[in-house]
């Protein structure tokens, strides 16, 4: 029971940490989609746009390093080879970092239509 409470607490705090890091590093069009009642694999999805492959790679590295240093959370990620779309799995939420063209092409906000996205920036 205490372990789950700790994960829940870190989940909210680590969401805020990710968003703060995205804002600090000039990510664009940051949104959170809440799946708390609709999805079995994760509670929330954070989606943000980077300006280039390098920018997306830096965002992903910074987020993973901050979560590891502050909360001892190890993340798993995919997409570093081309850095057009990097997905970071933080167990109870995911972070999608996409280049603008890729984000428009896949339109994740529309694909996940049930929940309403929350506009951050």
Chimera marker file (.cmm) of the C-alpha trace (Angstrom):
<marker_set name="trace">
<marker id="1" x="0.000" y="0.000" z="0.000" r="1" g="1" b="0" radius="0.5"/>
<marker id="2" x="2.703" y="2.521" z="0.912" r="1" g="1" b="0" radius="0.5"/>
<marker id="3" x="4.650" y="1.682" z="-2.201" r="1" g="1" b="0" radius="0.5"/>
<marker id="4" x="1.654" y="2.524" z="-4.424" r="1" g="1" b="0" radius="0.5"/>
<marker id="5" x="1.080" y="5.766" z="-2.513" r="1" g="1" b="0" radius="0.5"/>
<marker id="6" x="4.704" y="6.730" z="-3.119" r="1" g="1" b="0" radius="0.5"/>
<marker id="7" x="4.370" y="5.986" z="-6.842" r="1" g="1" b="0" radius="0.5"/>
<marker id="8" x="1.174" y="8.063" z="-7.024" r="1" g="1" b="0" radius="0.5"/>
<marker id="9" x="2.864" y="10.986" z="-5.250" r="1" g="1" b="0" radius="0.5"/>
<marker id="10" x="5.920" y="10.794" z="-7.475" r="1" g="1" b="0" radius="0.5"/>
<marker id="11" x="3.606" y="10.498" z="-10.474" r="1" g="1" b="0" radius="0.5"/>
<marker id="12" x="2.069" y="13.916" z="-9.852" r="1" g="1" b="0" radius="0.5"/>
<marker id="13" x="5.379" y="15.503" z="-8.911" r="1" g="1" b="0" radius="0.5"/>
<marker id="14" x="7.241" y="13.923" z="-11.802" r="1" g="1" b="0" radius="0.5"/>
<marker id="15" x="4.527" y="15.150" z="-14.226" r="1" g="1" b="0" radius="0.5"/>
<marker id="16" x="5.169" y="18.669" z="-12.977" r="1" g="1" b="0" radius="0.5"/>
<marker id="17" x="8.928" y="18.178" z="-13.259" r="1" g="1" b="0" radius="0.5"/>
<marker id="18" x="8.592" y="17.030" z="-16.881" r="1" g="1" b="0" radius="0.5"/>
<marker id="19" x="6.382" y="19.982" z="-17.777" r="1" g="1" b="0" radius="0.5"/>
<marker id="20" x="8.734" y="22.430" z="-16.053" r="1" g="1" b="0" radius="0.5"/>
<marker id="21" x="11.708" y="20.967" z="-17.948" r="1" g="1" b="0" radius="0.5"/>
<marker id="22" x="9.807" y="21.165" z="-21.258" r="1" g="1" b="0" radius="0.5"/>
<marker id="23" x="8.937" y="24.817" z="-20.631" r="1" g="1" b="0" radius="0.5"/>
<marker id="24" x="12.496" y="25.607" z="-19.498" r="1" g="1" b="0" radius="0.5"/>
<marker id="25" x="13.917" y="24.027" z="-22.671" r="1" g="1" b="0" radius="0.5"/>
<marker id="26" x="11.446" y="25.847" z="-24.978" r="1" g="1" b="0" radius="0.5"/>
<marker id="27" x="9.289" y="22.917" z="-26.066" r="1" g="1" b="0" radius="0.5"/>
<marker id="28" x="6.207" y="24.057" z="-27.964" r="1" g="1" b="0" radius="0.5"/>
<marker id="29" x="2.503" y="23.225" z="-27.807" r="1" g="1" b="0" radius="0.5"/>
<marker id="30" x="2.708" y="21.196" z="-24.578" r="1" g="1" b="0" radius="0.5"/>
<marker id="31" x="-0.442" y="19.214" z="-23.764" r="1" g="1" b="0" radius="0.5"/>
<marker id="32" x="-1.452" y="16.638" z="-21.179" r="1" g="1" b="0" radius="0.5"/>
<marker id="33" x="-4.035" y="13.981" z="-21.977" r="1" g="1" b="0" radius="0.5"/>
<marker id="34" x="-5.576" y="12.331" z="-18.931" r="1" g="1" b="0" radius="0.5"/>
<marker id="35" x="-6.284" y="8.605" z="-19.256" r="1" g="1" b="0" radius="0.5"/>
<marker id="36" x="-6.869" y="7.972" z="-15.550" r="1" g="1" b="0" radius="0.5"/>
<marker id="37" x="-10.243" y="6.310" z="-16.145" r="1" g="1" b="0" radius="0.5"/>
<marker id="38" x="-9.851" y="5.265" z="-19.783" r="1" g="1" b="0" radius="0.5"/>
<marker id="39" x="-6.543" y="3.450" z="-20.190" r="1" g="1" b="0" radius="0.5"/>
<marker id="40" x="-4.923" y="0.452" z="-18.524" r="1" g="1" b="0" radius="0.5"/>
<marker id="41" x="-1.289" y="1.068" z="-19.515" r="1" g="1" b="0" radius="0.5"/>
<marker id="42" x="-0.685" y="4.638" z="-18.311" r="1" g="1" b="0" radius="0.5"/>
<marker id="43" x="-2.523" y="7.447" z="-16.516" r="1" g="1" b="0" radius="0.5"/>
<marker id="44" x="-1.403" y="10.446" z="-18.539" r="1" g="1" b="0" radius="0.5"/>
<marker id="45" x="0.332" y="11.321" z="-21.785" r="1" g="1" b="0" radius="0.5"/>
<marker id="46" x="2.388" y="14.470" z="-22.161" r="1" g="1" b="0" radius="0.5"/>
<marker id="47" x="2.836" y="15.637" z="-25.752" r="1" g="1" b="0" radius="0.5"/>
<marker id="48" x="5.254" y="18.376" z="-26.809" r="1" g="1" b="0" radius="0.5"/>
<marker id="49" x="6.806" y="19.647" z="-30.019" r="1" g="1" b="0" radius="0.5"/>
<marker id="50" x="10.524" y="20.210" z="-30.503" r="1" g="1" b="0" radius="0.5"/>
<marker id="51" x="12.061" y="22.455" z="-33.134" r="1" g="1" b="0" radius="0.5"/>
<marker id="52" x="14.618" y="19.921" z="-34.457" r="1" g="1" b="0" radius="0.5"/>
<marker id="53" x="15.973" y="16.410" z="-33.979" r="1" g="1" b="0" radius="0.5"/>
<marker id="54" x="18.696" y="17.801" z="-31.722" r="1" g="1" b="0" radius="0.5"/>
<marker id="55" x="16.152" y="19.740" z="-29.643" r="1" g="1" b="0" radius="0.5"/>
<marker id="56" x="13.994" y="16.645" z="-29.176" r="1" g="1" b="0" radius="0.5"/>
<marker id="57" x="17.041" y="14.585" z="-28.163" r="1" g="1" b="0" radius="0.5"/>
<marker id="58" x="18.068" y="17.198" z="-25.584" r="1" g="1" b="0" radius="0.5"/>
<marker id="59" x="14.522" y="17.354" z="-24.177" r="1" g="1" b="0" radius="0.5"/>
<marker id="60" x="14.399" y="13.561" z="-23.809" r="1" g="1" b="0" radius="0.5"/>
<marker id="61" x="17.826" y="13.379" z="-22.164" r="1" g="1" b="0" radius="0.5"/>
<marker id="62" x="17.030" y="16.212" z="-19.733" r="1" g="1" b="0" radius="0.5"/>
<marker id="63" x="13.697" y="14.704" z="-18.702" r="1" g="1" b="0" radius="0.5"/>
<marker id="64" x="15.194" y="11.236" z="-18.144" r="1" g="1" b="0" radius="0.5"/>
<marker id="65" x="18.160" y="12.641" z="-16.184" r="1" g="1" b="0" radius="0.5"/>
<marker id="66" x="15.965" y="14.840" z="-13.974" r="1" g="1" b="0" radius="0.5"/>
<marker id="67" x="13.591" y="11.994" z="-13.127" r="1" g="1" b="0" radius="0.5"/>
<marker id="68" x="16.525" y="9.730" z="-12.286" r="1" g="1" b="0" radius="0.5"/>
<marker id="69" x="18.282" y="12.344" z="-10.136" r="1" g="1" b="0" radius="0.5"/>
<marker id="70" x="15.275" y="13.752" z="-8.279" r="1" g="1" b="0" radius="0.5"/>
<marker id="71" x="13.014" y="10.689" z="-7.882" r="1" g="1" b="0" radius="0.5"/>
<marker id="72" x="15.307" y="7.727" z="-8.665" r="1" g="1" b="0" radius="0.5"/>
<marker id="73" x="12.954" y="6.848" z="-11.529" r="1" g="1" b="0" radius="0.5"/>
<marker id="74" x="14.529" y="5.037" z="-14.442" r="1" g="1" b="0" radius="0.5"/>
<marker id="75" x="12.779" y="5.596" z="-17.745" r="1" g="1" b="0" radius="0.5"/>
<marker id="76" x="12.707" y="3.699" z="-21.003" r="1" g="1" b="0" radius="0.5"/>
<marker id="77" x="12.669" y="5.517" z="-24.294" r="1" g="1" b="0" radius="0.5"/>
<marker id="78" x="12.503" y="4.852" z="-28.012" r="1" g="1" b="0" radius="0.5"/>
<marker id="79" x="13.214" y="6.927" z="-31.091" r="1" g="1" b="0" radius="0.5"/>
<marker id="80" x="16.656" y="8.353" z="-30.341" r="1" g="1" b="0" radius="0.5"/>
<marker id="81" x="18.144" y="7.140" z="-33.631" r="1" g="1" b="0" radius="0.5"/>
<marker id="82" x="16.349" y="9.707" z="-35.811" r="1" g="1" b="0" radius="0.5"/>
<marker id="83" x="14.859" y="11.855" z="-33.021" r="1" g="1" b="0" radius="0.5"/>
<marker id="84" x="11.774" y="12.780" z="-35.027" r="1" g="1" b="0" radius="0.5"/>
<marker id="85" x="9.556" y="11.251" z="-32.336" r="1" g="1" b="0" radius="0.5"/>
<marker id="86" x="10.885" y="10.122" z="-28.968" r="1" g="1" b="0" radius="0.5"/>
<marker id="87" x="8.628" y="8.267" z="-26.562" r="1" g="1" b="0" radius="0.5"/>
<marker id="88" x="9.629" y="8.179" z="-22.884" r="1" g="1" b="0" radius="0.5"/>
<marker id="89" x="7.926" y="5.573" z="-20.698" r="1" g="1" b="0" radius="0.5"/>
<marker id="90" x="7.832" y="6.575" z="-17.034" r="1" g="1" b="0" radius="0.5"/>
<marker id="91" x="5.670" y="3.569" z="-16.038" r="1" g="1" b="0" radius="0.5"/>
<marker id="92" x="2.540" y="5.480" z="-15.003" r="1" g="1" b="0" radius="0.5"/>
<marker id="93" x="2.711" y="8.169" z="-17.687" r="1" g="1" b="0" radius="0.5"/>
<marker id="94" x="4.379" y="8.667" z="-21.066" r="1" g="1" b="0" radius="0.5"/>
<marker id="95" x="6.040" y="11.636" z="-22.739" r="1" g="1" b="0" radius="0.5"/>
<marker id="96" x="5.851" y="12.036" z="-26.528" r="1" g="1" b="0" radius="0.5"/>
<marker id="97" x="8.344" y="14.486" z="-28.023" r="1" g="1" b="0" radius="0.5"/>
<marker id="98" x="7.730" y="15.104" z="-31.721" r="1" g="1" b="0" radius="0.5"/>
<marker id="99" x="8.892" y="17.352" z="-34.520" r="1" g="1" b="0" radius="0.5"/>
<marker id="100" x="6.079" y="19.578" z="-35.801" r="1" g="1" b="0" radius="0.5"/>
<marker id="101" x="5.626" y="17.729" z="-39.113" r="1" g="1" b="0" radius="0.5"/>
<marker id="102" x="5.480" y="14.320" z="-37.386" r="1" g="1" b="0" radius="0.5"/>
<marker id="103" x="3.045" y="15.615" z="-34.767" r="1" g="1" b="0" radius="0.5"/>
<marker id="104" x="0.734" y="16.931" z="-37.485" r="1" g="1" b="0" radius="0.5"/>
<marker id="105" x="0.994" y="13.669" z="-39.423" r="1" g="1" b="0" radius="0.5"/>
<marker id="106" x="0.112" y="11.370" z="-36.492" r="1" g="1" b="0" radius="0.5"/>
<marker id="107" x="-2.181" y="13.828" z="-34.657" r="1" g="1" b="0" radius="0.5"/>
<marker id="108" x="-2.081" y="12.006" z="-31.326" r="1" g="1" b="0" radius="0.5"/>
<marker id="109" x="-4.564" y="14.404" z="-29.741" r="1" g="1" b="0" radius="0.5"/>
<marker id="110" x="-7.182" y="13.368" z="-32.277" r="1" g="1" b="0" radius="0.5"/>
<marker id="111" x="-6.256" y="9.679" z="-32.062" r="1" g="1" b="0" radius="0.5"/>
<marker id="112" x="-6.888" y="9.814" z="-28.317" r="1" g="1" b="0" radius="0.5"/>
<marker id="113" x="-10.266" y="11.558" z="-28.641" r="1" g="1" b="0" radius="0.5"/>
<marker id="114" x="-12.060" y="10.351" z="-25.499" r="1" g="1" b="0" radius="0.5"/>
<marker id="115" x="-10.121" y="12.440" z="-23.002" r="1" g="1" b="0" radius="0.5"/>
<marker id="116" x="-9.793" y="16.181" z="-23.515" r="1" g="1" b="0" radius="0.5"/>
<marker id="117" x="-6.263" y="17.545" z="-23.862" r="1" g="1" b="0" radius="0.5"/>
<marker id="118" x="-5.231" y="20.222" z="-21.363" r="1" g="1" b="0" radius="0.5"/>
<marker id="119" x="-3.375" y="23.100" z="-23.080" r="1" g="1" b="0" radius="0.5"/>
<marker id="120" x="-0.181" y="24.051" z="-21.177" r="1" g="1" b="0" radius="0.5"/>
<marker id="121" x="1.575" y="26.549" z="-23.433" r="1" g="1" b="0" radius="0.5"/>
<link id1="1" id2="2" r="1" g="1" b="0" radius="0.2"/>
<link id1="2" id2="3" r="1" g="1" b="0" radius="0.2"/>
<link id1="3" id2="4" r="1" g="1" b="0" radius="0.2"/>
<link id1="4" id2="5" r="1" g="1" b="0" radius="0.2"/>
<link id1="5" id2="6" r="1" g="1" b="0" radius="0.2"/>
<link id1="6" id2="7" r="1" g="1" b="0" radius="0.2"/>
<link id1="7" id2="8" r="1" g="1" b="0" radius="0.2"/>
<link id1="8" id2="9" r="1" g="1" b="0" radius="0.2"/>
<link id1="9" id2="10" r="1" g="1" b="0" radius="0.2"/>
<link id1="10" id2="11" r="1" g="1" b="0" radius="0.2"/>
<link id1="11" id2="12" r="1" g="1" b="0" radius="0.2"/>
<link id1="12" id2="13" r="1" g="1" b="0" radius="0.2"/>
<link id1="13" id2="14" r="1" g="1" b="0" radius="0.2"/>
<link id1="14" id2="15" r="1" g="1" b="0" radius="0.2"/>
<link id1="15" id2="16" r="1" g="1" b="0" radius="0.2"/>
<link id1="16" id2="17" r="1" g="1" b="0" radius="0.2"/>
<link id1="17" id2="18" r="1" g="1" b="0" radius="0.2"/>
<link id1="18" id2="19" r="1" g="1" b="0" radius="0.2"/>
<link id1="19" id2="20" r="1" g="1" b="0" radius="0.2"/>
<link id1="20" id2="21" r="1" g="1" b="0" radius="0.2"/>
<link id1="21" id2="22" r="1" g="1" b="0" radius="0.2"/>
<link id1="22" id2="23" r="1" g="1" b="0" radius="0.2"/>
<link id1="23" id2="24" r="1" g="1" b="0" radius="0.2"/>
<link id1="24" id2="25" r="1" g="1" b="0" radius="0.2"/>
<link id1="25" id2="26" r="1" g="1" b="0" radius="0.2"/>
<link id1="26" id2="27" r="1" g="1" b="0" radius="0.2"/>
<link id1="27" id2="28" r="1" g="1" b="0" radius="0.2"/>
<link id1="28" id2="29" r="1" g="1" b="0" radius="0.2"/>
<link id1="29" id2="30" r="1" g="1" b="0" radius="0.2"/>
<link id1="30" id2="31" r="1" g="1" b="0" radius="0.2"/>
<link id1="31" id2="32" r="1" g="1" b="0" radius="0.2"/>
<link id1="32" id2="33" r="1" g="1" b="0" radius="0.2"/>
<link id1="33" id2="34" r="1" g="1" b="0" radius="0.2"/>
<link id1="34" id2="35" r="1" g="1" b="0" radius="0.2"/>
<link id1="35" id2="36" r="1" g="1" b="0" radius="0.2"/>
<link id1="36" id2="37" r="1" g="1" b="0" radius="0.2"/>
<link id1="37" id2="38" r="1" g="1" b="0" radius="0.2"/>
<link id1="38" id2="39" r="1" g="1" b="0" radius="0.2"/>
<link id1="39" id2="40" r="1" g="1" b="0" radius="0.2"/>
<link id1="40" id2="41" r="1" g="1" b="0" radius="0.2"/>
<link id1="41" id2="42" r="1" g="1" b="0" radius="0.2"/>
<link id1="42" id2="43" r="1" g="1" b="0" radius="0.2"/>
<link id1="43" id2="44" r="1" g="1" b="0" radius="0.2"/>
<link id1="44" id2="45" r="1" g="1" b="0" radius="0.2"/>
<link id1="45" id2="46" r="1" g="1" b="0" radius="0.2"/>
<link id1="46" id2="47" r="1" g="1" b="0" radius="0.2"/>
<link id1="47" id2="48" r="1" g="1" b="0" radius="0.2"/>
<link id1="48" id2="49" r="1" g="1" b="0" radius="0.2"/>
<link id1="49" id2="50" r="1" g="1" b="0" radius="0.2"/>
<link id1="50" id2="51" r="1" g="1" b="0" radius="0.2"/>
<link id1="51" id2="52" r="1" g="1" b="0" radius="0.2"/>
<link id1="52" id2="53" r="1" g="1" b="0" radius="0.2"/>
<link id1="53" id2="54" r="1" g="1" b="0" radius="0.2"/>
<link id1="54" id2="55" r="1" g="1" b="0" radius="0.2"/>
<link id1="55" id2="56" r="1" g="1" b="0" radius="0.2"/>
<link id1="56" id2="57" r="1" g="1" b="0" radius="0.2"/>
<link id1="57" id2="58" r="1" g="1" b="0" radius="0.2"/>
<link id1="58" id2="59" r="1" g="1" b="0" radius="0.2"/>
<link id1="59" id2="60" r="1" g="1" b="0" radius="0.2"/>
<link id1="60" id2="61" r="1" g="1" b="0" radius="0.2"/>
<link id1="61" id2="62" r="1" g="1" b="0" radius="0.2"/>
<link id1="62" id2="63" r="1" g="1" b="0" radius="0.2"/>
<link id1="63" id2="64" r="1" g="1" b="0" radius="0.2"/>
<link id1="64" id2="65" r="1" g="1" b="0" radius="0.2"/>
<link id1="65" id2="66" r="1" g="1" b="0" radius="0.2"/>
<link id1="66" id2="67" r="1" g="1" b="0" radius="0.2"/>
<link id1="67" id2="68" r="1" g="1" b="0" radius="0.2"/>
<link id1="68" id2="69" r="1" g="1" b="0" radius="0.2"/>
<link id1="69" id2="70" r="1" g="1" b="0" radius="0.2"/>
<link id1="70" id2="71" r="1" g="1" b="0" radius="0.2"/>
<link id1="71" id2="72" r="1" g="1" b="0" radius="0.2"/>
<link id1="72" id2="73" r="1" g="1" b="0" radius="0.2"/>
<link id1="73" id2="74" r="1" g="1" b="0" radius="0.2"/>
<link id1="74" id2="75" r="1" g="1" b="0" radius="0.2"/>
<link id1="75" id2="76" r="1" g="1" b="0" radius="0.2"/>
<link id1="76" id2="77" r="1" g="1" b="0" radius="0.2"/>
<link id1="77" id2="78" r="1" g="1" b="0" radius="0.2"/>
<link id1="78" id2="79" r="1" g="1" b="0" radius="0.2"/>
<link id1="79" id2="80" r="1" g="1" b="0" radius="0.2"/>
<link id1="80" id2="81" r="1" g="1" b="0" radius="0.2"/>
<link id1="81" id2="82" r="1" g="1" b="0" radius="0.2"/>
<link id1="82" id2="83" r="1" g="1" b="0" radius="0.2"/>
<link id1="83" id2="84" r="1" g="1" b="0" radius="0.2"/>
<link id1="84" id2="85" r="1" g="1" b="0" radius="0.2"/>
<link id1="85" id2="86" r="1" g="1" b="0" radius="0.2"/>
<link id1="86" id2="87" r="1" g="1" b="0" radius="0.2"/>
<link id1="87" id2="88" r="1" g="1" b="0" radius="0.2"/>
<link id1="88" id2="89" r="1" g="1" b="0" radius="0.2"/>
<link id1="89" id2="90" r="1" g="1" b="0" radius="0.2"/>
<link id1="90" id2="91" r="1" g="1" b="0" radius="0.2"/>
<link id1="91" id2="92" r="1" g="1" b="0" radius="0.2"/>
<link id1="92" id2="93" r="1" g="1" b="0" radius="0.2"/>
<link id1="93" id2="94" r="1" g="1" b="0" radius="0.2"/>
<link id1="94" id2="95" r="1" g="1" b="0" radius="0.2"/>
<link id1="95" id2="96" r="1" g="1" b="0" radius="0.2"/>
<link id1="96" id2="97" r="1" g="1" b="0" radius="0.2"/>
<link id1="97" id2="98" r="1" g="1" b="0" radius="0.2"/>
<link id1="98" id2="99" r="1" g="1" b="0" radius="0.2"/>
<link id1="99" id2="100" r="1" g="1" b="0" radius="0.2"/>
<link id1="100" id2="101" r="1" g="1" b="0" radius="0.2"/>
<link id1="101" id2="102" r="1" g="1" b="0" radius="0.2"/>
<link id1="102" id2="103" r="1" g="1" b="0" radius="0.2"/>
<link id1="103" id2="104" r="1" g="1" b="0" radius="0.2"/>
<link id1="104" id2="105" r="1" g="1" b="0" radius="0.2"/>
<link id1="105" id2="106" r="1" g="1" b="0" radius="0.2"/>
<link id1="106" id2="107" r="1" g="1" b="0" radius="0.2"/>
<link id1="107" id2="108" r="1" g="1" b="0" radius="0.2"/>
<link id1="108" id2="109" r="1" g="1" b="0" radius="0.2"/>
<link id1="109" id2="110" r="1" g="1" b="0" radius="0.2"/>
<link id1="110" id2="111" r="1" g="1" b="0" radius="0.2"/>
<link id1="111" id2="112" r="1" g="1" b="0" radius="0.2"/>
<link id1="112" id2="113" r="1" g="1" b="0" radius="0.2"/>
<link id1="113" id2="114" r="1" g="1" b="0" radius="0.2"/>
<link id1="114" id2="115" r="1" g="1" b="0" radius="0.2"/>
<link id1="115" id2="116" r="1" g="1" b="0" radius="0.2"/>
<link id1="116" id2="117" r="1" g="1" b="0" radius="0.2"/>
<link id1="117" id2="118" r="1" g="1" b="0" radius="0.2"/>
<link id1="118" id2="119" r="1" g="1" b="0" radius="0.2"/>
<link id1="119" id2="120" r="1" g="1" b="0" radius="0.2"/>
<link id1="120" id2="121" r="1" g="1" b="0" radius="0.2"/>
</marker_set>
